[in-house]
Amino acid sequence: MKVMMPYPPKVVIEEQGLRDGLQSEKTPLPTAKKSELIDALVDAGVRRIQVASFVNPKRIPQMADADELCANLKQQPGVIYSALVLNTRGIERAAAAGLKHVSASISASDTHSRKNANAPLADARRQFADMIKIGKARGLTVSGGLQCVFGCRFEGAIDPEAVFDIVKEQLDQGIDEIVLADTTGMANPHSIQQICARVIELAGGTPVILHLHDTEGKGLANVLAALSLGVDHFDTTFGGIGGCPFIKGASGNIATEDLVWMLSQMGIETGIDVGKIAAISRKLESFFKKQFAGKMHRLLARDDIQVL
């Protein structure tokens, strides 16, 4: 009988609502409001925050203020600010804006790569190597990563061997972390364990991070599957907002407050005040005049029910 590994005692959560969340909202959040939001996240105990993406503002206008926002970040002890970059121009902009950490990501799906990064996968792989060289020359910490690892709405299943090949390629190029993204929300606990187990083996101590979207409602189940392998770093968004603008029907990530709440019930530390994150989600729901997909920010606001 196979004995499951104990869950990690502590989990790192990277808040990506400012990037993956806001990029899908039709109403842009003013730069000053983004800065206030970053301060609120730090106050809530979040220590890793992806604040923007350095992409073409004509394609993602919600990220048009990335340079200004990052240049004016308040540096806080122990807090890591990062941004997503998809090409060499993006990583150069991130470095010029003063960031010390970037996430350089390409897609495992050729079709998605063309739609998301405007480049065939073969070209994206070549440019990735250039991004790493630029990042290292600028003294940046670089997270490598792959999107659509667990499936693509355009192409269907993605060959795991193709994923492993790109992972090995990125590791050889000197990335500091590897992020596996379920961009389309097609993962299930079995595929999470099957792919993550091999990537952890290949990584040989390089941190493995999961970026899980909740399109099919399996997000937290997928977290549990990953925890059983020892994965202890996950990306989330406040309220569960977000999704790739170039994927029809894409939904947001796991809600930060939902994951923090579940982990706390399991006795796993995150260092994050779930009540403060829930308050952020409720405030943004009011601003955008819509209900987010997450659950705990609403439940924690009610005084007519018991929340254990």
Secondary structure as the mmCIF struct_conf table of DSSP 4:
data_model
#
loop_
_struct_conf.conf_type_id
_struct_conf.id
_struct_conf.beg_label_comp_id
_struct_conf.beg_label_asym_id
_struct_conf.beg_label_seq_id
_struct_conf.end_label_comp_id
_struct_conf.end_label_asym_id
_struct_conf.end_label_seq_id
HELX_LH_PP_P HELX_LH_PP_P1 LYS A 2 PRO A 8
BEND BEND1 PRO A 9 PRO A 9
STRN STRN1 LYS A 10 LYS A 10
STRN STRN2 VAL A 12 GLU A 15
HELX_RH_PI_P HELX_RH_PI_P1 GLY A 17 GLY A 21
HELX_RH_3T_P HELX_RH_3T_P1 LEU A 22 SER A 24
BEND BEND2 LYS A 26 THR A 27
HELX_LH_PP_P HELX_LH_PP_P2 PRO A 28 PRO A 30
HELX_RH_AL_P HELX_RH_AL_P1 THR A 31 ASP A 43
TURN_TY1_P TURN_TY1_P1 ALA A 44 GLY A 45
STRN STRN3 ARG A 48 PHE A 54
TURN_TY1_P TURN_TY1_P2 PRO A 57 ARG A 59
HELX_RH_3T_P HELX_RH_3T_P2 PRO A 61 MET A 63
TURN_TY1_P TURN_TY1_P3 ALA A 64 ASP A 65
HELX_RH_AL_P HELX_RH_AL_P2 ALA A 66 ALA A 71
TURN_TY1_P TURN_TY1_P4 ASN A 72 ASN A 72
TURN_TY1_P TURN_TY1_P5 PRO A 77 GLY A 78
STRN STRN4 ILE A 80 VAL A 85
BEND BEND3 ASN A 87 ASN A 87
HELX_RH_AL_P HELX_RH_AL_P3 THR A 88 ALA A 96
TURN_TY1_P TURN_TY1_P6 ALA A 97 GLY A 98
BEND BEND4 LYS A 100 LYS A 100
STRN STRN5 HIS A 101 SER A 107
BEND BEND5 ALA A 108 ALA A 108
HELX_RH_AL_P HELX_RH_AL_P4 ASP A 110 ASN A 116
TURN_TY1_P TURN_TY1_P7 ALA A 117 ALA A 117
BEND BEND6 ASN A 118 ALA A 119
HELX_RH_AL_P HELX_RH_AL_P5 LEU A 121 ALA A 137
TURN_TY1_P TURN_TY1_P8 ARG A 138 GLY A 139
STRN STRN6 THR A 141 GLN A 147
BEND BEND7 CYS A 148 CYS A 148
TURN_TY1_P TURN_TY1_P9 VAL A 149 PHE A 150
STRN STRN7 CYS A 152 CYS A 152
TURN_TY1_P TURN_TY1_P10 ARG A 153 GLU A 155
STRN STRN8 GLY A 156 GLY A 156
BEND BEND8 ALA A 157 ALA A 157
HELX_RH_AL_P HELX_RH_AL_P6 PRO A 160 ASP A 172
TURN_TY1_P TURN_TY1_P11 GLN A 173 GLY A 174
BEND BEND9 ASP A 176 ASP A 176
STRN STRN9 GLU A 177 ASP A 182
TURN_TY1_P TURN_TY1_P12 THR A 183 THR A 184
BEND BEND10 GLY A 185 GLY A 185
HELX_RH_AL_P HELX_RH_AL_P7 PRO A 189 ALA A 203
TURN_TY1_P TURN_TY1_P13 GLY A 204 GLY A 205
BEND BEND11 THR A 206 THR A 206
STRN STRN10 VAL A 208 LEU A 212
STRN STRN11 HIS A 213 HIS A 213
TURN_TY1_P TURN_TY1_P14 THR A 215 GLU A 216
BEND BEND12 GLY A 217 GLY A 217
HELX_RH_AL_P HELX_RH_AL_P8 GLY A 219 LEU A 227
TURN_TY1_P TURN_TY1_P15 SER A 228 GLY A 230
STRN STRN12 HIS A 233 THR A 236
STRN STRN13 THR A 237 THR A 237
HELX_RH_3T_P HELX_RH_3T_P3 PHE A 238 GLY A 240
TURN_TY1_P TURN_TY1_P16 PRO A 245 PHE A 246
BEND BEND13 ILE A 247 ILE A 247
TURN_TY1_P TURN_TY1_P17 LYS A 248 GLY A 249
STRN STRN14 ASN A 253 ASN A 253
STRN STRN15 ALA A 255 ALA A 255
HELX_RH_AL_P HELX_RH_AL_P9 THR A 256 GLN A 265
TURN_TY1_P TURN_TY1_P18 MET A 266 GLY A 267
STRN STRN16 GLU A 269 GLU A 269
HELX_RH_AL_P HELX_RH_AL_P10 VAL A 274 PHE A 288
TURN_TY1_P TURN_TY1_P19 LYS A 289 LYS A 289
BEND BEND14 LYS A 290 LYS A 290
BEND BEND15 ALA A 293 ALA A 293
BEND BEND16 LYS A 295 LYS A 295
HELX_RH_AL_P HELX_RH_AL_P11 MET A 296 LEU A 299
TURN_TY1_P TURN_TY1_P20 LEU A 300 ALA A 301
BEND BEND17 ASP A 303 ILE A 305
#
